Amino acid sequence: MGMKKNKKSKVEVIVTGNIFEVAYQTHHVVVRHCEYCGKPMSASDVNDYGSLCETCYMREYYEED
């Protein structure tokens, strides 16, 4: 029995809105607050630092102020 190779499939991405709306949603809309200090965090912050804001992240992992 031979294995059939799947044909290459295309992935289609549909973007609604414009690039400015996407940037605003990513960098300016509050999606959570820092677990240590309560500072508002955007989706970009959460992606970069998880559940801590940048300041608390640096203090926790690098002992920096």
N, CA, C and O of each residue as an XYZ file, in Angstrom:
260
protein
N       0.827     -1.183      0.000
C       0.000      0.000      0.000
C       0.869      1.243      0.000
O       1.745      1.410      0.848
N       0.619      2.084     -0.935
C       1.341      3.332     -1.018
C       0.581      4.452     -0.325
O      -0.641      4.408     -0.187
N       1.323      5.441      0.099
C       0.674      6.597      0.722
C       0.492      7.668     -0.323
O       1.400      7.950     -1.105
N      -0.685      8.266     -0.337
C      -0.944      9.368     -1.256
C      -0.511     10.673     -0.604
O      -0.777     10.919      0.572
N       0.135     11.471     -1.366
C       0.510     12.791     -0.869
C      -0.662     13.737     -1.067
O      -1.316     13.733     -2.109
N      -0.914     14.546     -0.046
C      -1.965     15.551     -0.160
C      -1.502     16.663     -1.087
O      -0.326     17.027     -1.120
N      -2.447     17.183     -1.830
C      -2.126     18.330     -2.660
C      -1.862     19.515     -1.749
O      -2.420     19.606     -0.655
N      -1.022     20.407     -2.199
C      -0.755     21.605     -1.410
C      -2.045     22.390     -1.259
O      -2.780     22.598     -2.224
N      -2.305     22.818     -0.048
C      -3.512     23.613      0.182
C      -3.117     25.054      0.430
O      -2.026     25.342      0.923
N      -4.001     25.935      0.089
C      -3.764     27.351      0.300
C      -4.437     27.770      1.599
O      -5.537     27.318      1.920
N      -3.776     28.621      2.322
C      -4.350     29.194      3.524
C      -4.798     30.598      3.166
O      -4.022     31.392      2.634
N      -6.038     30.895      3.458
C      -6.574     32.205      3.130
C      -6.830     32.966      4.415
O      -7.490     32.465      5.325
N      -6.303     34.185      4.483
C      -6.504     35.050      5.639
C      -7.367     36.213      5.193
O      -7.061     36.901      4.220
N      -8.446     36.416      5.921
C      -9.331     37.522      5.598
C      -9.208     38.562      6.707
O      -9.447     38.263      7.877
N      -8.841     39.760      6.340
C      -8.666     40.837      7.301
C      -9.817     41.817      7.137
O     -10.090     42.309      6.042
N     -10.478     42.084      8.245
C     -11.543     43.085      8.192
C     -11.029     44.342      8.868
O     -10.263     44.259      9.828
N     -11.428     45.473      8.395
C     -10.948     46.729      8.942
C      -9.678     47.157      8.226
O      -9.308     46.603      7.191
N      -9.023     48.149      8.798
C      -7.778     48.598      8.185
C      -6.626     48.451      9.167
O      -6.830     48.124     10.336
N      -5.436     48.691      8.691
C      -4.235     48.476      9.490
C      -4.210     49.360     10.726
O      -3.646     48.974     11.749
N      -4.807     50.531     10.648
C      -4.818     51.434     11.794
C      -5.712     50.908     12.906
O      -5.395     51.063     14.085
N      -6.832     50.284     12.536
C      -7.717     49.682     13.532
C      -7.032     48.501     14.213
O      -7.154     48.320     15.425
N      -6.314     47.704     13.432
C      -5.595     46.558     13.980
C      -4.517     47.033     14.948
O      -4.378     46.480     16.039
N      -3.760     48.046     14.561
C      -2.712     48.582     15.428
C      -3.307     49.143     16.711
O      -2.751     48.937     17.790
N      -4.418     49.843     16.612
C      -5.076     50.400     17.791
C      -5.516     49.287     18.734
O      -5.278     49.363     19.939
N      -6.154     48.258     18.192
C      -6.621     47.133     19.011
C      -5.452     46.422     19.692
O      -5.559     46.014     20.849
N      -4.361     46.278     18.988
C      -3.205     45.541     19.506
C      -2.434     46.309     20.568
O      -1.964     45.718     21.541
N      -2.300     47.631     20.391
C      -1.412     48.397     21.252
C      -2.104     49.330     22.237
O      -1.451     49.826     23.155
N      -3.406     49.589     22.084
C      -4.050     50.586     22.938
C      -5.256     50.091     23.719
O      -5.643     50.734     24.694
N      -5.856     48.997     23.342
C      -7.029     48.493     24.042
C      -6.573     47.629     25.212
O      -5.757     46.724     25.037
N      -7.099     47.904     26.407
C      -6.733     47.156     27.611
C      -7.401     45.787     27.574
O      -8.622     45.687     27.454
N      -6.583     44.719     27.678
C      -7.120     43.361     27.668
C      -6.959     42.662     29.017
O      -7.611     41.649     29.271
N      -6.097     43.194     29.879
C      -5.915     42.650     31.229
C      -5.122     43.644     32.047
O      -4.702     44.682     31.535
N      -4.914     43.336     33.303
C      -4.119     44.176     34.191
C      -2.993     43.331     34.778
O      -3.140     42.123     34.965
N      -1.873     43.978     35.065
C      -0.701     43.300     35.634
C      -1.088     42.618     36.945
O      -1.778     43.208     37.776
N      -0.646     41.386     37.126
C      -0.955     40.638     38.346
C      -0.277     41.222     39.579
O      -0.761     41.019     40.693
N       0.827     41.939     39.413
C       1.524     42.504     40.573
C       1.031     43.905     40.910
O       0.611     44.161     42.038
N       1.079     44.808     39.941
C       0.788     46.221     40.249
C      -0.566     46.696     39.746
O      -1.020     47.768     40.146
N      -1.230     45.928     38.875
C      -2.550     46.315     38.377
C      -2.531     47.249     37.181
O      -3.585     47.727     36.762
N      -1.361     47.520     36.621
C      -1.261     48.411     35.464
C      -2.025     47.815     34.286
O      -1.934     46.610     34.047
N      -2.786     48.640     33.536
C      -3.487     48.151     32.342
C      -2.499     47.654     31.290
O      -1.442     48.253     31.089
N      -2.847     46.558     30.624
C      -1.972     45.971     29.607
C      -2.729     45.762     28.305
O      -3.896     45.371     28.319
N      -2.071     46.023     27.179
C      -2.643     45.798     25.856
C      -2.323     44.374     25.405
O      -1.570     43.663     26.070
N      -2.894     43.962     24.280
C      -2.603     42.636     23.731
C      -1.119     42.495     23.417
O      -0.553     41.415     23.584
N      -0.490     43.558     22.971
C       0.944     43.535     22.669
C       1.752     43.314     23.941
O       2.707     42.537     23.942
N       1.376     43.993     25.029
C       2.065     43.808     26.309
C       1.938     42.372     26.792
O       2.916     41.769     27.234
N       0.729     41.826     26.707
C       0.483     40.457     27.154
C       1.310     39.486     26.322
O       1.867     38.528     26.856
N       1.392     39.728     25.024
C       2.188     38.871     24.153
C       3.667     38.914     24.533
O       4.353     37.893     24.476
N       4.160     40.094     24.921
C       5.577     40.257     25.255
C       5.924     39.804     26.673
O       6.977     39.206     26.894
N       5.032     40.089     27.642
C       5.392     39.892     29.043
C       4.459     38.978     29.823
O       4.654     38.805     31.026
N       3.461     38.393     29.192
C       2.546     37.479     29.889
C       1.624     38.208     30.835
O       0.957     39.162     30.434
N       1.571     37.782     32.078
C       0.618     38.351     33.031
C       1.177     39.537     33.813
O       0.483     40.100     34.659
N       2.434     39.924     33.536
C       3.059     41.048     34.227
C       3.326     42.189     33.255
O       3.579     41.954     32.074
N       3.270     43.431     33.752
C       3.652     44.560     32.909
C       5.175     44.518     32.713
O       5.864     43.740     33.372
N       5.685     45.337     31.828
C       7.120     45.312     31.526
C       7.964     45.581     32.768
O       8.969     44.904     32.986
N       7.574     46.557     33.583
C       8.334     46.907     34.780
C       8.399     45.744     35.761
O       9.476     45.390     36.241
N       7.239     45.146     36.060
C       7.202     44.026     37.008
C       7.910     42.797     36.435
O       8.540     42.041     37.174
N       7.806     42.599     35.133
C       8.492     41.486     34.475
C      10.004     41.619     34.653
O      10.684     40.656     35.008
N      10.520     42.827     34.403
C      11.959     43.056     34.525
C      12.406     42.871     35.977
O      13.477     42.318     36.229
N      11.600     43.326     36.923
C      11.947     43.152     38.349
C      11.950     41.668     38.711
O      12.856     41.201     39.400
N      10.950     40.933     38.257
C      10.800     39.524     38.616
C      11.913     38.652     38.013
O      12.483     37.804     38.700
N      12.210     38.866     36.744
C      13.136     37.964     36.048
C      14.571     38.477     35.943
O      15.502     37.689     35.773
N      14.750     39.783     36.042
C      16.106     40.330     35.884
C      16.543     41.203     37.044
O      17.635     41.771     37.023
N      15.687     41.312     38.066
C      15.965     42.116     39.250
C      16.404     43.527     38.888
O      17.355     44.059     39.460
N      15.694     44.135     37.921
C      15.985     45.500     37.489
C      14.834     46.411     37.878
O      13.697     45.961     38.014
N      15.131     47.692     38.056
C      14.071     48.682     38.311
C      13.894     49.561     37.112
O      13.051     50.458     37.123
